[in-house]
Amino acid sequence: MRTSALLRVAALLAVVSASVFAAAAPAAAISPDQLLDRGLTSYRAGDYAAAIVDLQAAAQGFLSPDQMQAYVNTGRFAELQSFERSLVFLALSQSHLGRAADARETVVRLMAAERITPTYATLPLDPTTGSEFDRLARSLVPTANLPANAPQLASANAPSEKVTVKKTLAEERADRQAIIDEIVARERARIQREADARIAAERDAANKAAAERVAAVERDAEQRIAEMQSNTQQQVSAIQSETAQKLSATQSEAQQRVSAAETDANQRVSAAQAEAQRKIAEAQQQADARLAAARHEQEQAIAAAEAEAQRKADARIAEIQQQTEAKIATEREAAAKEAAQRVADADAEARRGYLASLRQAEAFATNGNVDAANTLYTRLANSAGIPRDVLGEAAVGLYQTGAFPLAVQAFQRLAPFAKGEEDLRYYNAVSLYETGSYEAAQKELNCALPFIQITDDVARYRAKIEQTVAQQASK
């Protein structure tokens, strides 16, 4: 009873341990097109699990940073058809395996890709595949509103001689950047969910392996205890047999002496009987003592075996748990670093987009297209999450083009100004003055003057601002 209880406790402790996470071997470099072809081969063979792996990797490959930047800069996504084709077969594979939630997310990703350029209707899909995906998309995402896939009719049904209302370059670039941001955000969320699912699966497998190892230890300990109990019982039986033999011999001797003494006298018979009874009692007492000693030795041996089994089980469980926790922590840290790197890469891509917009606005201003430049500067200044230095450049650009009301709004987003930004305070002072905020302009100018070079323009605006404030004060 005590042994089983101890082993059950050991098993319970082992369940909370996990096995070593298997590190995935790096795959050989394969192009996204090759991954797509391999995934299609697996899909047609009915191996949907293998198809999901290759099609997911192909879709990720088509979304390389170079492809995304080329799309933002030019408005052309060269691999869009291959990307959407990989998503179609990925959603169908997930549906065949009963993974409706994953299939729904893949359909939503295709809808986001359609916002780049409507491509689904012209994908080279056979009629059966096209019909199956159309039904799947409508059932999982009723609001999908995808056109029917009919590549052979795409050119014949194309609209003719319709006037297309064009957006400005800045608007098109912003729309493309918004689509890319949405796709990147969805990819980042999907990768995080897959990492969490992989960690949970590895932890379950580790718990199962630990439970099996504890069960094996429990079976071995119970077998050893049963063997010790059997050996002890054999020793007790041998002692009892020896005692019985001695009792039989003593009784036989007493009977012989009684028979020999009967002819002499009844008193000698009684004395012999008394002596025999005394020896019997003594022999019985000695047998009882040896039996008690054997039982005590048996109990000590069993207790020692139980203590040793518990000590070894506790030590092994502690060792397994320590090793597993260390490896789980290492794997979790690696996953966190990978996710942080992905976020940093996405932020870097966004920053390059901001800088490209600044360079385009500067080019517009230099070429005399002030309205286009102001549009770009204003959009940058109003962007959520824009870096501070990019916001400052956009505000200065509005100041330089003379869009002083817009410049004041941009500088307000920058405030309060930090040390080293006194030039920005001067530009803000000029913008405030030009929009009629004379007292605010003088405050900003007074903060900036001790730290900036006094050029002719600075001196002229200083005189204007001080004179205007003095005139208003005298009224």
C-alpha positions in Angstrom: 0.0 0.0 0.0 2.7 2.5 1.0 4.8 1.6 -2.1 1.9 2.1 -4.5 1.0 5.4 -2.9 4.6 6.7 -3.2 4.9 5.6 -6.9 1.5 7.3 -7.7 2.9 10.5 -6.2 6.1 10.1 -8.3 3.9 9.6 -11.4 1.9 12.7 -10.6 5.1 14.8 -10.3 6.4 13.3 -13.6 3.3 14.4 -15.5 4.2 18.1 -15.1 7.6 17.5 -16.8 8.1 17.7 -20.5 10.5 15.9 -22.9 13.2 17.5 -25.0 11.8 19.6 -27.9 13.0 18.2 -31.1 14.9 20.9 -33.1 13.8 21.0 -36.7 16.6 20.4 -39.2 17.1 23.3 -41.6 15.5 22.6 -45.0 17.5 22.9 -48.2 17.0 26.1 -50.1 13.9 25.6 -52.4 12.3 28.4 -54.4 8.6 29.3 -53.8 7.7 28.1 -57.3 9.2 24.7 -56.5 7.4 24.5 -53.2 4.1 25.3 -55.0 4.7 22.6 -57.6 5.5 20.1 -54.8 2.5 21.1 -52.8 0.2 20.7 -55.9 1.6 17.2 -56.5 0.9 16.2 -52.8 -2.6 17.7 -53.1 -3.5 15.7 -56.2 -2.1 12.5 -54.6 -4.5 13.0 -51.6 -1.6 13.7 -49.1 -3.1 16.9 -47.7 -0.9 17.1 -44.7 2.3 17.3 -46.8 0.5 19.7 -49.2 -0.2 22.1 -46.3 3.4 22.2 -45.4 4.7 23.0 -48.9 1.9 25.4 -49.9 2.2 27.4 -46.6 6.0 27.7 -47.2 5.4 28.7 -50.9 2.9 31.4 -49.9 5.3 32.8 -47.3 8.1 32.8 -50.0 6.0 34.8 -52.4 5.7 37.5 -49.7 9.4 38.3 -49.5 10.5 41.8 -48.4 11.8 42.5 -51.9 8.5 41.6 -53.5 6.6 43.8 -51.0 8.9 46.8 -51.5 8.7 46.4 -55.3 4.9 46.5 -55.0 4.9 49.6 -52.8 7.3 51.4 -55.2 5.8 50.4 -58.5 2.3 49.1 -57.8 3.1 45.7 -59.5 3.2 42.4 -57.7 4.9 40.0 -60.1 4.1 36.8 -58.1 0.5 37.7 -57.2 -1.0 34.9 -59.4 1.3 32.2 -57.9 0.7 33.6 -54.4 -3.1 33.4 -54.8 -2.9 29.9 -56.4 -0.9 28.6 -53.4 -3.6 30.0 -51.1 -6.5 28.3 -53.0 -5.0 24.9 -52.7 -3.8 25.5 -49.1 -7.4 26.3 -48.1 -8.7 23.2 -49.9 -6.1 21.0 -48.2 -7.0 22.4 -44.7 -10.7 21.9 -45.4 -10.1 18.2 -46.4 -8.4 17.7 -43.0 -11.3 19.3 -41.1 -9.3 22.4 -40.2 -12.1 24.9 -40.9 -10.6 27.8 -38.8 -7.3 27.6 -40.7 -9.1 27.4 -44.1 -11.2 30.4 -43.1 -8.0 32.4 -42.3 -6.5 31.4 -45.7 -9.6 32.6 -47.6 -9.3 36.0 -45.7 -5.7 36.2 -46.8 -6.7 35.6 -50.4 -9.3 38.4 -50.1 -6.6 40.8 -48.9 -4.4 39.8 -51.9 -7.3 40.5 -54.2 -7.2 44.2 -53.0 -3.7 44.4 -54.6 -5.0 43.4 -58.1 -8.2 41.3 -58.7 -6.5 38.0 -59.9 -8.6 35.1 -58.6 -11.1 35.1 -61.5 -8.2 34.5 -64.0 -6.3 31.8 -62.0 -5.5 28.7 -64.1 -7.8 26.3 -62.1 -9.6 23.4 -63.5 -13.5 23.7 -63.3 -13.7 21.1 -60.5 -11.2 22.9 -58.3 -12.6 26.4 -59.1 -16.2 25.3 -58.1 -15.0 23.5 -55.0 -13.1 26.6 -53.8 -16.0 29.0 -54.6 -18.3 26.8 -52.5 -15.7 26.7 -49.7 -15.2 30.5 -49.7 -18.9 31.2 -49.6 -19.5 28.7 -46.7 -16.5 29.9 -44.5 -16.6 33.7 -45.3 -20.1 34.7 -46.5 -18.9 38.3 -47.1 -16.0 37.1 -49.4 -17.9 38.2 -52.6 -15.2 36.7 -54.8 -15.9 36.5 -58.6 -16.3 33.1 -60.1 -13.1 31.5 -61.4 -13.3 31.3 -65.2 -9.9 32.1 -66.7 -11.2 31.2 -70.2 -13.8 34.0 -70.0 -11.7 36.6 -68.3 -10.6 38.4 -71.5 -13.9 38.1 -73.3 -15.9 39.6 -70.4 -13.4 42.3 -69.6 -15.1 45.8 -69.6 -14.2 48.0 -72.6 -13.6 51.8 -73.0 -14.4 52.7 -69.5 -12.8 55.7 -67.9 -10.7 54.9 -64.9 -10.4 57.5 -62.1 -6.8 57.6 -61.2 -5.5 58.3 -57.7 -2.5 60.4 -57.0 0.8 58.6 -56.7 0.9 59.3 -53.0 -2.6 57.9 -52.5 -1.8 54.8 -54.5 1.4 54.3 -52.6 -0.5 54.7 -49.3 -3.1 52.2 -50.4 -0.5 49.7 -51.3 1.3 50.2 -48.1 -1.9 49.7 -46.1 -2.5 46.4 -48.0 1.0 45.3 -47.2 0.7 46.3 -43.6 -2.5 44.2 -43.3 -0.9 41.2 -45.0 2.2 41.4 -42.8 0.0 41.7 -39.6 -2.0 38.6 -40.6 1.2 36.7 -41.4 2.7 37.7 -38.0 -0.5 36.6 -36.1 -0.6 33.3 -38.1 3.1 32.6 -37.3 2.6 33.3 -33.6 -0.4 30.9 -33.5 1.5 28.1 -35.2 4.4 28.6 -32.8 2.0 28.4 -29.8 0.4 25.2 -31.2 3.8 23.6 -31.9 4.9 24.3 -28.3 1.6 22.9 -26.9 2.0 19.7 -28.9 5.6 19.2 -27.8 4.6 19.7 -24.2 1.8 17.1 -24.5 4.2 14.6 -26.0 6.7 15.3 -23.2 4.1 14.7 -20.5 3.0 11.4 -22.1 6.6 10.2 -22.3 7.3 11.2 -18.7 4.2 9.3 -17.5 5.2 6.2 -19.4 8.7 6.3 -17.8 7.2 6.7 -14.3 4.8 3.8 -14.9 7.8 1.6 -15.9 9.6 2.6 -12.6 6.5 1.7 -10.6 6.2 -1.7 -12.2 9.9 -2.5 -11.6 9.6 -1.4 -7.9 6.5 -3.5 -7.3 8.2 -6.6 -8.9 11.2 -6.2 -6.6 9.0 -5.8 -3.5 7.0 -9.0 -4.5 10.3 -10.9 -4.9 11.5 -9.8 -1.4 8.2 -10.8 0.2 8.3 -14.2 -1.4 11.9 -14.8 -0.1 10.9 -13.7 3.4 7.9 -16.1 3.4 10.1 -19.0 2.4 12.5 -18.2 5.3 9.6 -18.2 7.8 8.3 -21.5 6.4 11.7 -23.1 6.9 12.0 -21.9 10.5 8.5 -23.2 11.3 9.3 -26.6 9.7 12.5 -26.8 11.8 10.7 -25.9 14.9 8.0 -28.6 14.3 10.8 -31.2 13.8 12.4 -30.3 17.1 9.1 -30.4 18.9 8.4 -33.9 17.4 11.8 -35.2 18.5 11.4 -33.8 22.0 7.9 -35.3 22.4 9.2 -38.7 21.2 12.0 -38.6 23.7 9.7 -37.8 26.5 7.4 -40.6 25.6 10.3 -43.0 25.6 11.4 -41.9 29.0 7.8 -42.1 30.4 7.5 -45.6 29.1 10.8 -46.6 30.6 9.9 -45.1 34.0 6.3 -46.4 34.2 7.5 -49.6 35.6 9.5 -47.8 38.3 7.0 -45.4 39.8 4.2 -43.0 39.0 6.2 -40.2 40.6 9.0 -40.6 38.1 6.5 -40.5 35.2 5.0 -37.3 36.5 8.5 -35.8 36.8 9.4 -36.9 33.3 6.1 -35.4 31.9 6.7 -32.1 33.7 10.3 -32.0 32.3 9.0 -32.7 28.9 6.4 -30.0 29.2 9.0 -27.5 30.3 11.3 -28.3 27.3 8.3 -28.1 25.0 7.5 -24.7 26.3 11.1 -23.6 26.1 11.4 -24.9 22.5 8.1 -23.1 21.6 9.4 -19.9 23.1 12.6 -20.1 21.2 10.7 -20.8 18.0 8.4 -17.8 18.6 11.5 -15.5 19.3 13.2 -16.7 16.0 9.9 -16.1 14.1 9.6 -12.6 15.6 13.2 -11.8 14.7 12.7 -13.0 11.1 9.5 -10.9 10.8 11.3 -7.8 12.1 14.2 -8.4 9.7 11.7 -8.8 6.8 9.9 -5.5 7.8 13.3 -3.7 7.9 14.3 -5.0 4.5 10.9 -4.0 3.0 11.2 -0.5 4.5 14.8 -0.1 3.2 13.7 -1.2 -0.3 10.8 1.3 -0.3 13.0 4.1 0.9 15.6 3.4 -1.7 13.0 3.1 -4.5 11.5 6.4 -3.4 14.8 8.2 -3.3 15.8 7.0 -6.8 12.4 7.9 -8.2 12.5 11.4 -6.6 16.0 12.0 -7.8 15.2 10.9 -11.4 12.0 12.9 -11.5 13.8 16.1 -10.3 16.5 15.6 -12.9 14.0 15.1 -15.7 12.0 18.1 -14.6 15.1 20.3 -14.4 16.4 19.3 -17.8 12.9 19.8 -19.4 12.3 23.2 -17.9 15.7 24.4 -19.1 15.0 23.2 -22.6 11.5 24.7 -22.6 13.0 28.0 -21.5 15.6 27.9 -24.3 13.0 27.0 -26.9 10.7 29.8 -25.7 13.5 32.3 -25.8 14.4 31.3 -29.3 10.8 31.7 -30.4 10.6 35.1 -28.7 13.8 36.3 -30.5 12.4 35.1 -33.8 9.1 36.9 -33.3 11.0 40.1 -32.2 13.2 39.9 -35.4 10.1 39.6 -37.6 8.6 42.7 -35.9 11.9 44.6 -36.3 12.0 43.6 -40.0 8.4 44.8 -40.5 9.2 48.1 -38.7 12.3 48.6 -40.9 10.2 48.0 -44.0 7.7 50.6 -42.8 10.4 53.1 -42.1 11.9 52.6 -45.6 8.4 53.4 -47.0 8.2 56.6 -44.9 11.6 57.7 -46.2 10.7 56.9 -49.8 7.6 59.1 -49.3 9.7 62.0 -48.0 12.1 61.7 -50.9 9.1 61.8 -53.3 7.6 64.8 -51.6 11.0 66.6 -51.8 11.2 65.8 -55.5 7.7 67.2 -56.1 8.6 70.4 -54.2 11.8 70.8 -56.1 10.0 70.3 -59.5 7.4 72.9 -58.5 4.6 70.5 -57.8 3.9 72.0 -54.4 0.3 70.6 -54.0 1.5 67.1 -54.5 4.4 67.7 -52.1 2.0 69.1 -49.5 -0.3 66.1 -49.9 2.5 63.7 -49.2 3.9 65.7 -46.3 0.4 66.0 -44.7 -0.3 62.3 -45.1 3.0 61.4 -43.4 2.4 63.9 -40.6 -1.0 62.4 -39.9 0.1 58.7 -40.0 -0.4 56.7 -36.8 2.8 55.4 -35.3 5.1 57.4 -37.5 8.7 57.8 -36.2 9.4 61.2 -34.6 12.2 62.1 -37.0 10.0 61.3 -40.0 7.2 63.5 -38.5 9.7 66.3 -38.0 10.9 66.1 -41.6 7.3 66.2 -42.8 6.6 69.3 -40.7 9.7 71.1 -42.0 8.6 70.2 -45.5 5.2 71.9 -45.0 7.1 74.9 -43.6 9.4 75.1 -46.6 6.5 74.9 -49.1 4.7 77.7 -47.2 1.8 75.5 -46.0 1.9 77.2 -42.6 -1.5 76.0 -41.2 -0.6 72.4 -42.0 2.9 72.9 -40.6 1.5 74.3 -37.3 -0.7 71.1 -37.0 2.4 68.9 -37.7 4.5 70.8 -35.1 1.8 70.4 -32.5 2.0 66.6 -32.9 5.8 66.9 -32.2 5.4 69.1 -29.1 6.9 69.2 -26.5 10.2 69.7 -28.3 13.3 68.0 -26.9 16.8 69.4 -26.5 18.5 69.7 -29.8 15.3 70.5 -31.7 15.6 74.3 -31.4 15.6 74.6 -35.2 12.2 72.9 -35.3 11.0 75.5 -32.7 12.1 78.3 -35.0 10.2 76.8 -38.0 7.2 76.4 -35.7 7.5 80.1 -34.6 7.5 81.3 -38.2 4.5 79.0 -39.0 2.6 80.4 -36.0 3.4 84.0 -37.0 2.2 83.4 -40.6 -1.1 81.9 -39.2 -1.7 84.9 -36.8 -0.6 83.3 -33.5 1.8 86.1 -32.6 2.3 85.6 -28.9 2.8 81.8 -29.3 5.2 82.6 -32.1 7.3 84.9 -29.9 7.4 82.2 -27.1 8.7 79.6 -29.6 11.2 82.1 -31.1 12.6 83.1 -27.7 13.2 79.4 -26.9 15.0 78.8 -30.2 17.1 82.0 -30.6 19.9 81.1 -28.0 20.6 77.9 -29.9 20.4 78.8 -33.7 22.5 80.9 -36.0 21.1 84.4 -36.6 20.8 84.6 -40.4 19.2 87.5 -42.3 15.9 85.5 -42.5 16.0 84.8 -38.7 16.7 88.5 -37.9 13.9 89.6 -40.3 11.3 87.3 -38.7 12.5 88.2 -35.2 11.8 91.9 -36.0 8.4 91.1 -37.5 7.3 89.0 -34.6 8.5 91.4 -31.9 7.0 94.4 -33.6 3.6 92.8 -34.1 3.4 91.6 -30.5 4.4 95.1 -29.3 1.7 96.7 -31.4 -0.9 94.4 -30.1 0.2 95.0 -26.5 -0.1 98.8 -27.0 -3.7 98.6 -28.2 
